[in-house]
Amino acid sequence: MSEARPAVLLAAPLPDFLRQPLESAYVCHELAAAEPHFESIRALVPLGGTVLTTALLERLPALEIISVMGVGYDGVPIPWCRERGIRVTNTPDVLTDDVADIAVALVLMTSRRLVESNRYLHDGKWPGGAFLLAHALRGKVAGILGLGRIGKAIAHRLEAHGMKIAYHGRRPQNVPWAYFDDLKALASESDFLIVACPGGPETQKIVNAAILTALGPEGTLINIARGSVVDETALITALNNGVIRTAGLDVFEDEPRVPAALLNCERAVLLPHVGSATHETRCAMGNLVLDNLAAHFAGRELITPVC
């Protein structure tokens, strides 16, 4: 293995379809055993949920680029990287449809009580003749927090189910849906509050007890964005006390650790962060990581730069 190839630090467990081409093109080091090679590291590859501390990055004096496998990059200290000229890339667009599909699936699973119905059948209760009545989507309001690529894809899908769309973000957009400049006001008008905004300090726990109270006892919270956006303790209290009806979650505050209070809550539908977990999308994400690194080391324009 030639040391002339750039040294790359693998900052998280990576799938084989990304790891193998990385190892073919670069000198790769696992984070756990990379310290003797810190001086030579020129690139770093984390997953979307990986938290990179400045303490770690300061020990990589040759670092030039961080290529994130994920659309979210809230674990990367962007201002610190920008000040030092370190490039950062992510993998947007290629996962939009799959993540939007999971959001819609969670809306359907919570509204139609599909997990409960599945258990009902497996438990042999169907012959008893009593059915679990659920709730229709038509005419209901889907309030979307964060109308970016994924938020728009969710809106179009839910419109096809006969739902009304509203949204909250930093500014109104040229879309045919109602804009709310206040999140609490959006929650109070929504039957489903769907979190699709970026994570990070600006959005940390903005879905708090007051927002959940505004959503109300007939409301449902859906989160496919980042666990940090929702105050998980407040959510558990709201579910247990009937402040909201139910929740559908694909992300959590401290993944992969999920509080027992959520695991044991019959009002919650939980998924293990599978929004982008299809063969097609994950391979496309891996290819973007590789393409960004190749472009950087060849002196070309980055494909999907963050900074």
N, C-alpha and C positions, 0 to 999 in steps of 0.2 A: 504494500500500500504506500503510494507516494505521498510524502508530506507536502509536496508542492500543491496538492489540492487544498482548498479552503477547509478549515476546521469548523465543524458545526456541533453545537451543543443541543442535544435532544432533551428538552426540559419537561417532558411528560411521556408516558407510555404511548407510543405511536402504533397505528395499525401496520401490518406487514406491507400493504400496498403503498405506503409512504416510506416506511423505514428502509425497505430494500433498495429502492432507487436512490434514496439519500446516501446509503452506505456505498452504493456503486459510484456515485459522483463526488462524494466528499469524505473527509476524515471525520467520522462521527464519534462523539463521546456521550455516554450516559451521564446524567446529572450526578448520580450517586458516586461515580468514580472519576469525575472530570476535573477535580481540583488541580491535579498536577499539570493539566493542559489549559488552565484558564487564560494564560498569557497569549495563547495562540487562537482562541476562539474568535471567529469573524462573523458567525451567524448563529442565531438561536431559534429553535422551532418549538413553540409551546402549543397546547390546545387552547380552545376558546376560553375555557374556564380556569386556565392556569394563572396563578398569581405570581408575578415576577417582582421581587422586591428590589429597591434601589441598592440595598446592601449587596445583593448578588450581582447586579449589573455593574456596579462600581469595581468589581473584581475581574471584569472582562475588558481590559484596556484596548483590545483590538476589535471589539464588537462593532459591526457596521450595520447589521440588519436583523430585525426580529420578524419572522414570517409565521403568523398565527394561523393555525388550522381551525378556523371558526369565524363567524361573522362578528361575534363579540370580542372586544379587546380591552374590556374594563380592568383586566388584571395587569395590563401593561401601563407603566407610568409615562403616559404620552408627553406631558410637558418636559419631563426629565430627558426623554429621548430626543425631543425636538431641540432642546438647548444644546445637546451634544452632537447633533447631526446624525443620529442613529435612525435609519429608515425603519418603518413599521408597515407591514402589509397584513391584510386579512383575506377572507374568502367569502365575499358577499355574492348575492344574486343566485348562485348555484343551489343554495339551500332554501330559497324563498318558498317554493311550492310545497316542499315536504313539510316545512315548519307550519305553513298555513293550513295544510291538511290536518296536522295534529291538533291545531287550535279548533278547527271545525269538529274533529272527532271528539274532543273534550266537551264542546258545546252539546253535541248529540248525546254523549255518554251521560252527562249530568242532567240534561233536560228530559231525556227519555228513560232514565234510570236503567241503563243497559247492563251495568255491572250487577246491580241488584237482581235484575231479571234473569241474568245468566246464573247467578247463585240459586235463585228461586227454582229454576228448572233442574239444576244439578242436585239440589236437595230433595227432589221428588215431590215438590209442593204443587206442581201443575194439576195433577188429578183432583186436587181439592176444589178447583174451579174459580178461586179468587185470583184476580190479576192485580198487578201493581200499576195503578194509574199514574201516568206521567204528565208532562207538559209539552204542548206543541210549540214550535218555533215561529210559525207565521204570525206576523204582527208584533212580535217582540222587538225590543230595542237592544242592539248590540253596541255598547259604548267602547270604543277602541282607544286605548292609551298608547299613543305613538303611531302615527300614520306614515311610516316609512314603507319600504318595499314590502315587508312582510305584513304590516298593518293593512295596506291596500289590497294585498292578495286575500287576506282574511275577509275584508269587507265585501269584495266581489263574490266570494264563495257564499257568505251568509246572506247576501242579497238574493242569491238564487234559491235560498231556503225561505224566502218571503219575509226576511227580517228587515227592520229599519236600522239604518246606520248613523251613528254619531261618533264624534272623535274629539280628543284633546291632544294638543301638542304645543310647541313653542309659538306657532303662528298658524293662521288659517291657510288652507291650500285651495287650489283651483279644482275642487272636486264637488260632486253633487250631494254631499252629506253635511249634516248640521255640525258646526264647529262650536265647541265650548271652551272658553278661555279659562275656565275654572274646573279642576278635576272633581271637586266635590259636587258641583252642579251636574257634571256629566254622570257621576255615579248615581245621583238621585233620580235621573231620568232613564237609567239603564236597567234592563232586566239581566243583562250579562255585561260585566265589566271585563274586558279582555286586555291583558297587559302585553304589549308588543313593542315597548320602548327599550332603548339601550340601558345597560346597567351603568354603574359608576357613582361618584359622589353626588352628582346633581339629582339623581333619581332614587337614592338609597332610602328605602322604607317610605316612599311617598304614598303608597297604598297603606294607610295606617288605620287606626281604630275609627277615626272620624269619617274616613272615606268608606269604610265597610258599613258603618252605621247609616250613611247616606244611601248606600246600595240597597240596604233594607232586607227584611225577612223573606221577600220573594226573589231576592237577587242571587246571582251566581258569579263568583270570581273565577276567571280563567287566566292562568299565567304560563306563557310559553317563552318568556323573555329571559329574565334573570331573577333568581331567588331573592337577590338583594333589594329588588324594587318593592317587595311586599314585607311588611312587618309580620313575620311568621307567628310570633307570640300573640299579636293582636288577632291574626286570622284564626288561630286555634280557639281563642276565647270566643270570637264571633261565631264560629261553627258550633261550639259546645253550647252556647247560650241562645242559639237561634237568631242571632243578629242578622245573618244571611242564611240562605237556604242550603247552599252547597258550594263546593269549589272543585275545579279541575286543574291539577298542577302537573307540569312536566319539569319544573325546576324548583330548587330549594335553596335556602340560605347557606347551608353548609354541606354541599354534596360531597360524597354520596351518603352522608349521614342524614337521615330523615327522623324527626322527632317521633317518639312512640305515640304521642298524643295525636299526631296526624295519621300514623299507620293504623291506629285503632279507631279512627273516626269514620263512622259509616256515612257521614255526609260528604266525604272527600273522595274523589277519584284521582289516583296518583299514578304517574308514569315515571320511569327512570331516565329522564332527559333523553328522549328518543326523537326529538323533533326533526333532526336531520339524519336519522339513522336508517338510511337505505343504502344499498350497495352503490347505486348510481350516484347519489349525492356525495357520499363520503369519498368516493374515488375522484369525483370532480373537485372536491375541496383539496384533496391531496395533490392533484395535478396543479392547482393554482399555487399551492405552497412551492412546489418544484419550479413552476414557471417564474414565479417572483424571484426566487433565489438565482435561477439561471440568468434572468434579465439583469439582476444586480451585479453579479460577478462578471457579466459580459459588458457592463457599462451601458446597458440599454434602459429605456424607460420602464419603470415598474408597472405591472399589470393592474394591480389593485392597491395603490398606496393609501395608507392612513396618514402618514407624515414622512 
